[in-house]
């Protein structure tokens, strides 16, 4: 049994998140050249997203996470329904090119949700409750097969959108939760024995002049992005345009940056969609190495604080939820920075709390709410 200690509300964690959101709003304003063209639509939308996100955060923080997790089956079914809905919506709206969003409203004024972003949080809750429910029986082979299939279904649905980056993050988060959930080491070794050869063949096949399987699995643009990373000299100018602009923006900021609204690449619109997946490049240009390090250290603080809360969690359910949220923020941050610095192939992964987009922001804020929720829960003593 647990009791609530509202005095343990983590204001420091909340403050760190708010600082990132406010800085993200400033950067979105700069990326959309709000000072030059008065293009404030995305800035205003992100502000509304942040306000609504605070409501979601507080709900996630004050509704006991045990009560939320009680509906883990329904949460999983809603998750699958949203992912299928995105595929169906994309099928009937082929002009979108991909099936990652579900839009509501009129053509002039609409709002879209990205189910894959919410899947990251839904799967954390679902797996945490599943592992907590089965306890040590989680290592039963039949149970692990069920858990594996439960992870595989959303992974496949997201990959079909196609969004391999989001699918990969869901898989990484799930594996992290399973690892902390005391899954036996032999199963980890079995998974590695399967995944490593597949990954090795993947890299071998994509480097062949006539691939054997990869062109049946990935879209042509996805193959081009990987080949651009592996062999940049052979890539076309169009294929390297965005990443070259990103690196140029970060490099030109040097130590202290050029100053807010002073980024030549930003203010001349030379980096497409900079306010979404490449917002780190804008920070690098306008605030330099110091600004980038400040952002990354703040994210590191948030992730580290989450891990401390997980270590002190009153039960396994709370520990797994917090670890899942910490890994979600860590993986997304790492992949986003890897993309904008050309360490990883170009892919659409938003930076937590900074990038434009309601779904990503809401999912991350709900995650922080759940972490605060666990922090406020304490075990009752035998005398209470």
Order of alpha helices (4+ residues) and beta strands (2+ residues): beta-alpha-alpha-alpha-alpha-alpha-beta-beta-alpha-alpha-alpha-alpha-alpha-alpha-alpha-alpha-alpha-alpha-alpha-beta
